[in-house]
Amino acid sequence: MTALAPLLALALMVAPPPPSDAAPFEIPSSGPVTAGSMETSEILTPRFRIVHTPRAKGAAEYLKRDIESVRDDIAKLLGRDWPGVTEIRVGFGREEYEALALPGGRPPSWAIALAYPGKNIVLVEAHSLVNGEGPLTLRHELVHAALGQFGSVWPHWFQEGLAQELTGERKWHVQQVATLTRAVTQDRVFFFEDLTEHFPRFPDDVEIAYAQSVAFVEFLRDRHGSFAFQRLIERVSQGDSFEKAFGVAFYLPLSMEEDAFRRELPKRYPWWPLLLSGGTLVWIGTSGLVVLAFIRRRRAVRELRAEQLRVETLHEAAKSLLGHTAANEDLSWEPELTDGPWVINIVQFHVPLSLRERVRVRG
C-alpha cells in the first residue's frame, strides 16, 4: 500500500464498463438515477448540470464558479470541446457520495472521484473540491468524460496516461521516477496490450501501470507534438479503431512506438534515482555518519590513552626525584612557565635545577 500512496492521494478512477448483458442505461428527465435514495437539486450552467444533495449545496455553488473555464482549458488541450452537457454529481460525505453513484457498482473505498465516460457523468465527494488536489482531481475526471464522448475504443492505459499528462499531476514526481526506475531495473514494465481493458489488481503493479502510461504519452508528445493527439481524437470520433487512428496520427504503428519507448526507458530512468526513494538516501547518509563517528571516536580514545600514559610516566619520574630531595632545600629559583601539560609545569615548579639537569642527562 505504501508504494501506491501518491496514487491513492489523488484518488482518480474510471468506472468500469457494465457487463455486456446489462440492460441499457438511460438517464430519465425526471431526475438522476442513483444507487441509493437521495434528495437532490440541480444547478445549471451552459455545458454542465450539477446535481447535489442539500448538504453539498455550498460545494456545488463553489464548483459552478469555475467549471466552464475548466472545460475551456481542457477543450483547448484536446483541440476541441466534447459534445453534450456533462453531469457532475456532488455528495457530502462518504454515504452521500456512494448513494449518488450509478447502479450496479459501489465506488472503491479509496476513490473520492469517479468518471462514467460513456454516460458523460462525473461523481465527486464535496470535500475533494476544496482540498489541495481538488482541481487536479476534477480535471482528470473531466478528461475521462471528454474521451467518452469522442469514442468508446480508448485503451485504459491511454485514458489514464492522457489524463495525467494533460493535468500535469505526476510531472517530475519523485515517486513516479522511482517507480519506473524499479520497473526497468526489475524488468517489470508491462506491454500495453495487457493494459488495454484494465490495470492489474496488486497495488505495486497498479502504480507501475499508471507511471508507464503517463510516461508513454509524454514520450509520444515529445516526439510528435500535441497535434498528433488531436488527429488521433478526430479519427476515433469519426469511427476508426484506436490502432488505425494511432497509425494515421503518429505515422507509425503502435507496436513500433512501444518498442522505441521500451528501448528508451533505461536511458530515461537509470538506477540512481532509486537512492532518492523509500528513504534509501537518508539511510545511506546516516550509516556513513555513524561509521565516520565511530572511526573518529576510536582515534580520540587512542590519543587519550597515549596522553594518559605519558602523564603517568612523568608523575613517576617526578615522585622518584622528589623522594631524594630534602624538604627544607632552597627552592628560591624562579620557575620557567611554559604552555606545556600541567604535569610538566609542576615538575618545573618543585624540582631543583640540579635535579632537572640530571633528568635531562638520564633521558
The 8 nearest C-alpha neighbors of each residue, nearest first, counted from 0:
[[1, 3, 2, 202, 4, 203, 7, 201],
 [2, 0, 4, 3, 5, 202, 203, 277],
 [1, 3, 0, 4, 203, 206, 202, 5],
 [2, 4, 0, 6, 1, 5, 206, 202],
 [3, 5, 7, 1, 6, 2, 8, 0],
 [6, 4, 8, 7, 3, 9, 174, 2],
 [5, 7, 3, 4, 8, 9, 10, 206],
 [6, 8, 10, 4, 9, 5, 3, 109],
 [9, 7, 5, 6, 10, 4, 132, 11],
 [8, 10, 7, 6, 11, 136, 132, 5],
 [11, 9, 7, 110, 8, 111, 6, 109],
 [12, 10, 9, 112, 110, 136, 113, 13],
 [11, 13, 113, 14, 10, 112, 114, 110],
 [14, 12, 114, 113, 15, 115, 11, 143],
 [13, 15, 115, 114, 113, 12, 16, 116],
 [16, 14, 13, 17, 115, 197, 104, 18],
 [15, 17, 14, 18, 117, 115, 19, 116],
 [18, 16, 21, 19, 15, 103, 20, 14],
 [19, 17, 21, 20, 16, 22, 15, 103],
 [18, 20, 21, 17, 16, 22, 23, 15],
 [21, 19, 18, 22, 17, 23, 16, 24],
 [22, 20, 18, 19, 17, 23, 24, 103],
 [21, 23, 24, 20, 19, 18, 17, 25],
 [24, 22, 21, 25, 20, 17, 19, 26],
 [23, 25, 22, 26, 21, 118, 32, 102],
 [24, 26, 27, 23, 32, 118, 28, 31],
 [25, 27, 31, 32, 28, 24, 30, 29],
 [28, 26, 29, 30, 25, 31, 32, 24],
 [27, 29, 30, 26, 31, 25, 32, 48],
 [30, 28, 27, 31, 26, 32, 39, 25],
 [31, 29, 28, 27, 32, 26, 39, 40],
 [32, 30, 26, 33, 27, 29, 28, 50],
 [31, 33, 26, 101, 30, 34, 27, 102],
 [34, 32, 99, 101, 35, 100, 102, 31],
 [33, 35, 102, 98, 101, 100, 99, 32],
 [36, 34, 98, 33, 37, 99, 97, 100],
 [35, 37, 98, 33, 38, 34, 99, 32],
 [36, 38, 35, 39, 98, 52, 99, 95],
 [37, 39, 52, 36, 40, 53, 51, 35],
 [38, 40, 52, 51, 37, 50, 53, 41],
 [39, 41, 51, 50, 52, 42, 38, 53],
 [42, 40, 50, 49, 51, 43, 48, 39],
 [41, 43, 49, 48, 50, 44, 40, 59],
 [44, 42, 48, 47, 49, 41, 45, 46],
 [43, 45, 47, 46, 48, 42, 63, 67],
 [44, 46, 47, 43, 84, 67, 48, 85],
 [47, 45, 84, 44, 85, 83, 48, 67],
 [48, 46, 85, 84, 44, 86, 43, 45],
 [47, 49, 86, 43, 42, 50, 85, 87],
 [48, 50, 87, 42, 41, 86, 88, 47],
 [49, 51, 41, 88, 40, 87, 89, 48],
 [52, 50, 89, 39, 40, 55, 88, 90],
 [51, 53, 39, 55, 54, 90, 38, 40],
 [54, 52, 56, 55, 51, 39, 40, 38],
 [53, 55, 52, 56, 91, 57, 90, 51],
 [54, 56, 91, 52, 58, 53, 57, 90],
 [57, 55, 59, 53, 58, 54, 51, 60],
 [56, 58, 60, 59, 55, 61, 54, 62],
 [57, 59, 61, 55, 60, 56, 125, 62],
 [60, 58, 62, 56, 61, 57, 63, 55],
 [61, 59, 63, 57, 62, 58, 56, 64],
 [60, 62, 58, 59, 63, 64, 57, 65],
 [61, 63, 59, 60, 64, 66, 58, 65],
 [62, 64, 60, 61, 66, 65, 59, 44],
 [65, 63, 62, 61, 66, 60, 67, 68],
 [66, 64, 68, 67, 63, 62, 69, 61],
 [65, 67, 69, 68, 63, 62, 64, 70],
 [66, 68, 70, 69, 65, 71, 46, 44],
 [69, 67, 71, 70, 65, 66, 72, 64],
 [70, 68, 66, 72, 71, 67, 65, 73],
 [69, 71, 67, 73, 68, 72, 74, 66],
 [72, 70, 68, 74, 69, 73, 75, 67],
 [73, 71, 75, 69, 70, 74, 68, 76],
 [72, 74, 76, 70, 75, 71, 77, 69],
 [75, 73, 80, 79, 77, 71, 76, 72],
 [74, 76, 78, 72, 73, 77, 71, 79],
 [75, 77, 73, 74, 78, 72, 165, 79],
 [78, 76, 74, 75, 79, 229, 73, 228],
 [77, 79, 75, 76, 229, 74, 80, 226],
 [80, 78, 74, 77, 75, 81, 76, 229],
 [81, 79, 74, 82, 78, 71, 77, 75],
 [80, 82, 145, 148, 79, 83, 149, 74],
 [83, 81, 148, 80, 84, 145, 149, 85],
 [84, 82, 85, 81, 46, 119, 148, 47],
 [83, 85, 46, 47, 86, 48, 82, 119],
 [86, 84, 47, 119, 120, 48, 83, 46],
 [85, 87, 48, 120, 47, 49, 121, 119],
 [88, 86, 121, 49, 122, 120, 50, 48],
 [89, 87, 50, 122, 51, 49, 123, 121],
 [88, 90, 51, 123, 124, 125, 50, 122],
 [91, 89, 96, 95, 124, 125, 55, 52],
 [92, 90, 55, 125, 95, 54, 124, 96],
 [93, 91, 94, 95, 96, 90, 124, 125],
 [92, 94, 96, 95, 97, 91, 124, 90],
 [93, 95, 97, 96, 92, 98, 91, 90],
 [96, 94, 90, 98, 97, 93, 91, 92],
 [95, 97, 90, 93, 99, 94, 98, 124],
 [96, 98, 100, 99, 94, 95, 93, 106],
 [97, 99, 35, 95, 34, 96, 100, 94],
 [98, 100, 33, 97, 96, 34, 95, 101],
 [101, 99, 97, 34, 98, 33, 102, 122],
 [100, 102, 33, 34, 103, 99, 32, 104],
 [103, 101, 34, 33, 104, 100, 32, 105],
 [102, 104, 101, 105, 34, 17, 100, 21],
 [103, 105, 102, 106, 101, 100, 34, 14],
 [104, 106, 107, 97, 100, 103, 102, 34],
 [107, 105, 108, 97, 104, 110, 100, 113],
 [108, 106, 110, 109, 105, 111, 12, 104],
 [107, 109, 110, 106, 111, 105, 93, 97],
 [110, 108, 107, 10, 111, 7, 106, 8],
 [109, 111, 10, 107, 112, 108, 11, 106],
 [112, 110, 124, 10, 123, 109, 127, 113],
 [113, 111, 123, 110, 122, 11, 124, 10],
 [112, 114, 122, 12, 13, 121, 14, 123],
 [115, 113, 121, 13, 140, 14, 116, 120],
 [114, 116, 120, 14, 118, 117, 119, 121],
 [117, 115, 144, 147, 119, 118, 143, 114],
 [116, 118, 147, 115, 119, 148, 151, 144],
 [117, 119, 120, 116, 115, 147, 144, 148],
 [120, 118, 144, 116, 85, 117, 115, 86],
 [121, 119, 86, 115, 118, 87, 85, 114],
 [120, 122, 114, 87, 113, 115, 88, 86],
 [121, 123, 88, 113, 112, 87, 114, 89],
 [124, 122, 112, 89, 111, 88, 125, 113],
 [123, 125, 90, 111, 96, 127, 89, 126],
 [126, 124, 91, 127, 90, 58, 128, 89],
 [125, 127, 128, 124, 129, 130, 91, 92],
 [128, 126, 133, 130, 125, 129, 124, 111],
 [129, 127, 133, 126, 125, 130, 134, 58],
 [128, 130, 127, 133, 126, 131, 125, 134],
 [131, 129, 133, 127, 132, 128, 126, 134],
 [130, 132, 133, 129, 134, 127, 128, 135],
 [133, 131, 135, 130, 134, 136, 9, 127],
 [132, 134, 128, 127, 136, 130, 135, 131],
 [135, 133, 137, 136, 132, 138, 128, 131],
 [136, 134, 138, 132, 137, 133, 139, 166],
 [135, 137, 133, 139, 134, 138, 132, 140],
 [136, 138, 140, 134, 139, 135, 141, 133],
 [139, 137, 141, 135, 140, 136, 134, 142],
 [140, 138, 136, 162, 142, 137, 141, 135],
 [139, 141, 143, 137, 142, 138, 114, 144],
 [140, 142, 144, 138, 143, 139, 145, 137],
 [143, 141, 145, 139, 140, 144, 162, 146],
 [144, 142, 140, 146, 141, 145, 116, 147],
 [143, 145, 116, 141, 119, 147, 142, 146],
 [144, 146, 142, 147, 148, 143, 81, 141],
 [147, 145, 149, 143, 148, 144, 142, 150],
 [146, 148, 116, 117, 144, 145, 150, 149],
 [149, 147, 145, 146, 150, 81, 82, 144],
 [150, 148, 236, 146, 147, 145, 235, 232],
 [149, 151, 236, 147, 148, 152, 235, 146],
 [150, 152, 153, 147, 117, 149, 148, 146],
 [153, 151, 150, 241, 154, 240, 235, 147],
 [152, 154, 151, 155, 158, 241, 157, 150],
 [155, 153, 195, 157, 156, 196, 152, 158],
 [154, 156, 195, 158, 157, 196, 197, 194],
 [155, 157, 212, 159, 154, 158, 194, 160],
 [158, 156, 160, 154, 155, 159, 161, 153],
 [159, 157, 155, 161, 156, 160, 162, 154],
 [158, 160, 162, 156, 157, 161, 163, 155],
 [159, 161, 213, 212, 157, 163, 162, 158],
 [162, 160, 164, 163, 158, 159, 157, 165],
 [163, 161, 159, 139, 165, 164, 160, 142],
 [164, 162, 166, 160, 161, 165, 167, 168],
 [163, 165, 161, 167, 162, 166, 213, 160],
 [166, 164, 162, 163, 167, 161, 76, 73],
 [165, 167, 163, 168, 164, 162, 135, 139],
 [168, 166, 164, 170, 165, 169, 163, 135],
 [167, 169, 166, 163, 170, 135, 164, 172],
 [170, 168, 172, 167, 171, 163, 175, 164],
 [169, 171, 167, 172, 168, 164, 175, 163],
 [172, 170, 173, 169, 175, 176, 174, 167],
 [171, 173, 175, 169, 170, 174, 176, 168],
 [174, 172, 176, 175, 177, 171, 276, 275],
 [173, 175, 177, 176, 172, 178, 276, 5],
 [174, 176, 172, 178, 173, 177, 210, 179],
 [175, 177, 173, 179, 174, 178, 180, 172],
 [176, 178, 174, 180, 175, 273, 179, 272],
 [179, 177, 175, 181, 180, 176, 174, 207],
 [178, 180, 182, 176, 181, 177, 183, 175],
 [181, 179, 177, 268, 183, 182, 178, 184],
 [180, 182, 184, 178, 179, 183, 185, 177],
 [181, 183, 187, 179, 185, 180, 188, 184],
 [182, 184, 186, 180, 181, 185, 179, 188],
 [183, 185, 181, 182, 186, 180, 270, 187],
 [184, 186, 182, 187, 183, 181, 188, 180],
 [187, 185, 183, 184, 182, 188, 181, 189],
 [186, 188, 182, 185, 189, 183, 184, 181],
 [187, 189, 182, 186, 183, 190, 207, 211],
 [190, 188, 191, 187, 193, 208, 194, 207],
 [191, 189, 192, 193, 188, 194, 257, 261],
 [190, 192, 194, 193, 189, 195, 156, 257],
 [191, 193, 195, 194, 190, 189, 196, 154],
 [194, 192, 191, 190, 195, 189, 196, 197],
 [195, 193, 191, 192, 198, 197, 156, 196],
 [194, 196, 154, 155, 192, 193, 197, 156],
 [197, 195, 155, 194, 154, 198, 193, 156],
 [196, 198, 194, 155, 195, 199, 156, 193],
 [197, 199, 194, 205, 208, 200, 196, 155],
 [200, 198, 205, 201, 204, 197, 208, 194],
 [199, 201, 202, 205, 198, 204, 203, 197],
 [200, 202, 204, 203, 199, 205, 206, 198],
 [203, 201, 205, 204, 3, 0, 206, 200],
 [204, 202, 206, 205, 201, 2, 207, 3],
 [205, 203, 207, 201, 206, 202, 199, 208],
 [206, 204, 208, 202, 207, 203, 199, 198],
 [205, 207, 203, 209, 204, 208, 3, 210],
 [208, 206, 210, 204, 205, 209, 211, 178],
 [207, 209, 205, 211, 206, 210, 212, 204],
 [210, 208, 212, 206, 207, 211, 205, 213],
 [211, 209, 207, 212, 208, 213, 175, 206],
 [210, 212, 214, 208, 213, 209, 215, 207],
 [213, 211, 160, 209, 215, 156, 214, 210],
 [212, 214, 160, 216, 215, 211, 210, 164],
 [213, 215, 211, 217, 212, 216, 218, 210],
 [216, 214, 218, 212, 217, 213, 211, 219],
 [215, 217, 219, 213, 218, 214, 160, 220],
 [216, 218, 220, 214, 215, 219, 213, 221],
 [217, 219, 215, 221, 216, 220, 214, 222],
 [220, 218, 216, 222, 217, 221, 223, 215],
 [219, 221, 224, 217, 223, 222, 218, 225],
 [220, 222, 218, 219, 224, 223, 217, 225],
 [223, 221, 219, 220, 224, 218, 217, 249],
 [222, 224, 220, 221, 219, 227, 249, 225],
 [223, 225, 220, 226, 221, 227, 222, 219],
 [226, 224, 227, 228, 220, 229, 223, 76],
 [225, 227, 229, 228, 224, 230, 223, 78],
 [228, 226, 230, 248, 229, 225, 249, 224],
 [229, 227, 231, 226, 230, 225, 232, 248],
 [228, 230, 226, 232, 231, 227, 78, 77],
 [231, 229, 233, 227, 248, 228, 232, 234],
 [230, 232, 228, 248, 234, 229, 244, 233],
 [233, 231, 229, 235, 230, 234, 236, 228],
 [232, 234, 230, 236, 231, 235, 229, 237],
 [235, 233, 237, 231, 244, 236, 232, 239],
 [234, 236, 239, 238, 232, 237, 233, 244],
 [237, 235, 149, 233, 238, 150, 234, 232],
 [238, 236, 234, 235, 239, 233, 149, 150],
 [237, 239, 235, 236, 240, 234, 150, 233],
 [240, 238, 235, 234, 244, 237, 243, 241],
 [241, 239, 243, 242, 244, 235, 238, 152],
 [240, 242, 244, 243, 245, 152, 235, 239],
 [243, 241, 245, 244, 240, 246, 253, 252],
 [244, 242, 246, 240, 245, 241, 239, 247],
 [243, 245, 241, 247, 234, 231, 246, 242],
 [244, 246, 242, 248, 243, 247, 231, 241],
 [247, 245, 252, 251, 250, 243, 249, 244],
 [248, 246, 244, 250, 245, 249, 243, 231],
 [247, 249, 227, 245, 231, 230, 246, 250],
 [248, 250, 251, 246, 247, 245, 227, 223],
 [251, 249, 246, 247, 248, 252, 245, 227],
 [250, 252, 246, 249, 253, 255, 256, 247],
 [253, 251, 246, 254, 255, 256, 245, 250],
 [252, 254, 256, 255, 257, 251, 245, 242],
 [255, 253, 257, 252, 256, 258, 251, 259],
 [256, 254, 258, 257, 252, 253, 259, 251],
 [257, 255, 259, 253, 258, 254, 260, 252],
 [256, 258, 260, 254, 255, 259, 253, 261],
 [259, 257, 255, 261, 260, 256, 254, 262],
 [260, 258, 256, 262, 257, 261, 263, 255],
 [261, 259, 257, 263, 258, 262, 256, 264],
 [260, 262, 258, 264, 263, 259, 257, 265],
 [263, 261, 259, 260, 264, 258, 265, 266],
 [262, 264, 260, 261, 266, 265, 259, 267],
 [263, 265, 267, 261, 266, 262, 268, 260],
 [266, 264, 268, 269, 267, 263, 183, 262],
 [267, 265, 264, 263, 268, 269, 262, 270],
 [266, 268, 264, 265, 269, 263, 180, 176],
 [267, 269, 180, 265, 266, 264, 179, 270],
 [270, 268, 265, 271, 266, 180, 267, 272],
 [269, 271, 272, 273, 180, 268, 184, 181],
 [270, 272, 273, 274, 269, 275, 180, 268],
 [273, 271, 274, 275, 270, 177, 269, 180],
 [274, 272, 271, 275, 276, 177, 270, 180],
 [273, 275, 280, 272, 279, 276, 271, 278],
 [276, 274, 273, 272, 280, 279, 278, 277],
 [277, 275, 273, 278, 274, 279, 177, 174],
 [276, 278, 279, 275, 274, 273, 280, 281],
 [277, 279, 281, 276, 280, 282, 275, 274],
 [280, 278, 282, 274, 281, 277, 276, 283],
 [279, 281, 274, 283, 282, 275, 278, 284],
 [280, 282, 284, 278, 279, 283, 285, 275],
 [283, 281, 279, 285, 280, 284, 286, 278],
 [284, 282, 286, 280, 285, 281, 279, 287],
 [283, 285, 281, 287, 286, 282, 280, 288],
 [284, 286, 288, 282, 287, 283, 281, 289],
 [285, 287, 289, 283, 288, 284, 282, 290],
 [288, 286, 284, 290, 285, 289, 291, 283],
 [287, 289, 291, 285, 286, 290, 292, 284],
 [288, 290, 286, 292, 287, 291, 293, 285],
 [291, 289, 293, 287, 292, 288, 286, 294],
 [292, 290, 288, 294, 293, 289, 287, 295],
 [291, 293, 289, 295, 290, 294, 288, 296],
 [292, 294, 296, 290, 291, 295, 289, 297],
 [295, 293, 297, 291, 296, 292, 298, 290],
 [294, 296, 298, 292, 297, 293, 299, 291],
 [297, 295, 293, 299, 294, 298, 292, 300],
 [296, 298, 300, 294, 299, 295, 293, 301],
 [297, 299, 295, 301, 296, 300, 294, 302],
 [298, 300, 296, 302, 297, 301, 303, 295],
 [299, 301, 303, 297, 298, 302, 296, 304],
 [302, 300, 298, 304, 303, 299, 305, 297],
 [303, 301, 299, 305, 300, 304, 306, 298],
 [304, 302, 300, 306, 305, 301, 299, 307],
 [303, 305, 307, 301, 306, 302, 308, 300],
 [306, 304, 308, 302, 307, 303, 301, 309],
 [307, 305, 309, 303, 304, 308, 310, 302],
 [306, 308, 304, 310, 305, 309, 311, 303],
 [309, 307, 311, 305, 306, 310, 304, 312],
 [310, 308, 306, 312, 307, 311, 305, 313],
 [311, 309, 307, 313, 312, 308, 306, 314],
 [310, 312, 314, 308, 313, 309, 307, 315],
 [311, 313, 309, 315, 314, 310, 308, 316],
 [314, 312, 316, 310, 311, 315, 317, 309],
 [315, 313, 311, 317, 312, 316, 318, 310],
 [314, 316, 318, 312, 313, 317, 319, 311],
 [317, 315, 313, 319, 314, 318, 320, 312],
 [316, 318, 314, 320, 315, 319, 321, 313],
 [319, 317, 315, 321, 320, 316, 322, 314],
 [318, 320, 316, 322, 317, 321, 315, 323],
 [321, 319, 317, 322, 318, 323, 316, 324],
 [320, 322, 318, 324, 323, 319, 317, 350],
 [321, 323, 319, 320, 324, 318, 325, 317],
 [324, 322, 321, 320, 325, 319, 318, 326],
 [325, 323, 321, 322, 326, 320, 328, 350],
 [326, 324, 328, 327, 323, 322, 321, 329],
 [325, 327, 328, 324, 329, 321, 322, 323],
 [328, 326, 325, 329, 330, 324, 331, 351],
 [327, 329, 325, 326, 330, 324, 351, 331],
 [330, 328, 331, 327, 332, 351, 326, 325],
 [331, 329, 332, 328, 351, 349, 350, 327],
 [330, 332, 329, 333, 334, 328, 351, 349],
 [333, 331, 330, 334, 351, 352, 329, 348],
 [332, 334, 335, 331, 348, 330, 336, 347],
 [335, 333, 348, 336, 347, 332, 344, 349],
 [334, 336, 337, 333, 347, 348, 344, 332],
 [337, 335, 334, 344, 338, 347, 339, 348],
 [338, 336, 339, 335, 344, 340, 343, 341],
 [337, 339, 340, 336, 341, 344, 343, 335],
 [338, 340, 337, 341, 343, 344, 342, 336],
 [341, 339, 342, 343, 344, 338, 310, 337],
 [340, 342, 344, 343, 345, 339, 338, 346],
 [343, 341, 345, 344, 340, 346, 310, 313],
 [344, 342, 346, 345, 341, 340, 347, 339],
 [345, 343, 347, 341, 346, 342, 348, 340],
 [344, 346, 348, 342, 347, 343, 349, 341],
 [347, 345, 343, 344, 348, 349, 350, 317],
 [346, 348, 344, 345, 349, 350, 334, 343],
 [349, 347, 345, 334, 346, 344, 350, 335],
 [350, 348, 346, 347, 345, 351, 330, 321],
 [349, 351, 346, 347, 348, 354, 355, 352],
 [352, 350, 354, 353, 355, 349, 330, 332],
 [351, 353, 355, 354, 356, 350, 332, 347],
 [354, 352, 356, 355, 351, 357, 350, 358],
 [353, 355, 357, 356, 351, 352, 358, 350],
 [356, 354, 352, 358, 357, 353, 359, 351],
 [355, 357, 359, 353, 354, 358, 352, 360],
 [356, 358, 354, 360, 355, 359, 361, 353],
 [359, 357, 355, 361, 356, 360, 362, 354],
 [358, 360, 362, 356, 357, 361, 355, 354],
 [361, 359, 357, 358, 362, 356, 355, 354],
 [360, 362, 358, 359, 357, 356, 355, 354],
 [361, 359, 360, 358, 357, 356, 355, 316]]
